[in-house]
Amino acid sequence: MIRVFDITLSLMALFILLPVLLPIALVLKFTGEGEVFFYQARVGKKGISFRLIKFATMLRDSPNIGTGTVTLKNDPRVLPFGRLLRATKINELPQLLNVIFGDMSLIGPRPQTRRCFDAFKLEHQKYIVSVKPGLSGIGSIIFRNEEEMLQSAENANLFYDTIIMNYKGKVEKWYVENLDLKTYLKLIIFTIIIVIKPNSISVYDWFSDLPKIPDELSCWIK
């Protein structure tokens, strides 16, 4: 049933958003480095890698520059038009194609690069790869300001590996353990609300049994 919703809603979204997506593709083609899409290997269901599709927002060689696959707020590798796309999350919309192809679901654990996936505890990894990764999901919602969190850290990579990924692993495990059509639909509705009106509601009001927020993240997560 979830797969039926994935395909139906993704096709509807692409049809509705086409007047927005085409001009964005043209702007990207004639600005920056001339790249429209960014393709990157991500860890999918059963630990099998797939090519994730995004609008290109960063320098072509950005994974080999600076903090690698960890992106900070105001990261100098992000192209000017890319900042707008990232701020509005529009850069993620091409992943609707990944959903249609069957690599992803609309809702699920956020697909990670191998380096970032390896930062999860082993006990969390087995839950995360038991389902398809998602365009949105509980981890994506809670950590939608992740770049700002990392910008404030003295050591971004250490904070990411030891604090963020530990809690992200816990909430992704919670999602897998509570996965049903009701949870899936509630997270779609929640995602739409926060895209239209950011910070208007708290996911912890909708899902009261989520893992406790660690002290190190309490000033960022509400």
C-alpha positions in Angstrom: 0.0 0.0 0.0 2.8 2.4 0.8 4.4 1.7 -2.6 1.1 2.7 -4.3 1.1 6.0 -2.3 4.8 6.6 -3.2 4.2 6.3 -7.0 0.8 8.1 -7.1 1.9 11.1 -4.9 5.3 11.3 -6.6 3.8 11.5 -10.1 1.2 14.0 -8.9 4.0 16.2 -7.4 6.1 16.1 -10.5 3.2 17.1 -12.7 2.2 20.0 -10.4 5.8 21.2 -9.9 6.9 20.9 -13.5 6.4 24.7 -14.1 8.9 25.3 -11.3 11.4 22.6 -12.0 12.0 23.4 -15.6 13.0 27.0 -15.1 15.3 25.9 -12.2 17.0 23.4 -14.5 17.6 26.2 -17.1 19.0 28.5 -14.5 21.4 25.8 -13.3 22.4 25.0 -16.8 23.5 28.5 -17.6 25.0 29.5 -14.2 27.6 28.1 -11.8 29.4 25.2 -13.3 26.7 24.4 -15.8 25.5 21.2 -14.0 21.8 20.6 -13.6 21.8 17.5 -11.5 24.1 16.1 -8.8 24.4 12.3 -8.6 25.8 10.7 -5.5 26.1 7.1 -4.3 23.9 6.6 -1.1 23.3 3.6 1.0 19.8 2.1 0.4 17.7 -0.8 1.5 19.7 -3.9 2.5 22.8 -1.7 2.3 22.8 -1.6 -1.5 24.1 1.6 -3.0 22.0 3.6 -5.5 22.4 7.0 -7.3 20.6 9.7 -5.5 19.5 12.7 -7.7 19.5 16.3 -6.6 19.7 19.7 -8.2 23.3 20.7 -8.3 23.9 23.3 -5.6 27.7 22.9 -4.8 31.0 22.9 -6.6 31.4 19.7 -8.7 34.3 18.4 -6.6 32.9 19.5 -3.2 33.0 15.9 -1.7 36.8 16.1 -1.9 37.0 19.7 -0.5 36.8 21.0 3.0 34.5 19.0 5.3 33.7 16.5 2.6 30.1 15.1 2.7 29.3 17.1 5.8 27.9 20.5 4.8 27.9 23.6 7.0 25.7 26.7 7.0 27.2 29.3 4.7 29.5 26.6 3.3 31.8 28.3 0.7 31.4 25.3 -1.6 27.7 26.1 -2.2 27.0 28.0 -5.4 25.0 31.3 -5.2 21.7 30.0 -6.7 22.3 26.8 -4.8 21.9 28.6 -1.5 18.3 29.4 -2.3 17.6 25.9 -3.5 19.0 24.4 -0.3 17.3 26.9 2.0 13.9 26.0 0.5 14.8 22.3 0.1 13.9 22.5 -3.6 17.2 20.9 -4.4 15.8 17.6 -3.0 12.8 17.5 -5.4 14.5 15.5 -8.2 14.5 12.6 -5.7 10.9 12.1 -6.6 12.4 10.3 -9.6 14.3 8.0 -7.1 11.0 7.3 -5.5 9.3 6.4 -8.8 12.3 4.2 -9.8 11.9 2.3 -6.5 15.2 3.3 -4.8 13.4 5.4 -2.2 10.1 6.0 -0.5 8.5 9.4 0.2 9.1 8.7 3.9 12.0 6.8 5.5 15.4 7.2 7.0 17.5 9.8 5.1 19.9 8.0 2.7 23.5 8.6 3.7 26.8 8.5 1.9 28.8 5.5 3.0 31.1 7.7 5.2 28.1 9.1 7.0 26.3 5.8 7.2 29.3 4.3 8.9 29.0 6.9 11.6 25.7 5.2 12.8 26.1 2.7 15.6 25.9 -0.9 14.3 22.8 -1.5 16.3 21.1 1.4 14.4 22.4 0.5 10.9 20.5 -2.8 10.8 17.2 -1.1 11.3 18.0 1.7 8.8 18.8 -0.6 5.9 15.7 -2.8 6.6 13.5 -0.2 4.9 13.8 2.1 1.9 15.3 5.5 2.5 13.0 8.5 2.3 12.8 11.8 0.6 11.5 13.0 4.0 11.3 11.3 7.4 11.5 11.7 11.1 15.3 12.2 10.9 15.1 14.7 8.1 12.4 16.7 10.0 14.2 16.7 13.3 17.6 17.6 11.7 16.3 20.1 9.1 18.6 22.7 10.6 21.6 20.4 10.7 23.9 22.7 8.8 23.3 25.4 11.5 24.0 22.9 14.3 27.3 22.0 12.6 28.3 25.6 12.0 28.1 26.2 15.8 30.3 23.2 16.7 34.0 23.7 17.5 34.7 20.5 15.5 32.0 19.9 13.0 33.0 16.3 12.0 33.3 15.2 15.6 30.0 16.7 16.6 28.3 15.1 13.6 29.8 11.6 14.3 29.3 11.5 18.0 26.2 13.6 18.8 24.1 14.0 15.7 24.4 10.6 14.2 23.9 8.9 17.6 20.5 10.6 18.1 19.6 10.4 14.4 20.2 6.6 14.6 17.8 6.4 17.6 15.0 8.3 15.8 15.4 6.3 12.6 15.2 3.1 14.6 12.0 4.5 16.2 10.6 5.1 12.8 11.3 1.5 11.6 9.8 0.0 14.8 6.7 2.2 14.4 6.3 2.0 10.6 2.7 1.7 9.4 0.5 3.6 7.0 -0.7 6.0 9.7 2.8 7.0 10.7 3.8 7.3 7.0 0.8 9.6 6.2 1.3 11.7 9.3 4.9 12.4 8.4 3.9 13.4 4.8 1.4 15.8 6.3 3.9 17.1 8.8 6.5 17.6 6.1 4.1 19.7 4.0 3.2 21.9 6.9 6.8 22.7 7.9 7.7 23.4 4.2 4.8 25.9 4.0 5.3 27.3 7.6 8.6 26.3 9.2 8.8 26.0 12.9 5.1 26.3 13.3 4.7 22.9 15.0 6.8 20.4 16.8 7.2 16.8 15.7 7.4 15.9 19.4 3.8 17.0 19.8 2.7 14.6 17.1 4.9 11.7 18.2 5.2 11.9 22.0 7.1 8.6 22.3 10.2 9.7 20.3 13.6 9.1 22.0 14.6 11.8 24.5 16.6 14.7 23.1 20.2 14.7 24.3 21.3 17.8 26.2 23.9 18.7 23.5 21.0 19.1 21.0 18.3 20.6 23.3 18.9 24.2 22.1 18.4 23.2 18.5 15.6 20.6 18.6 12.1 21.6 19.9 
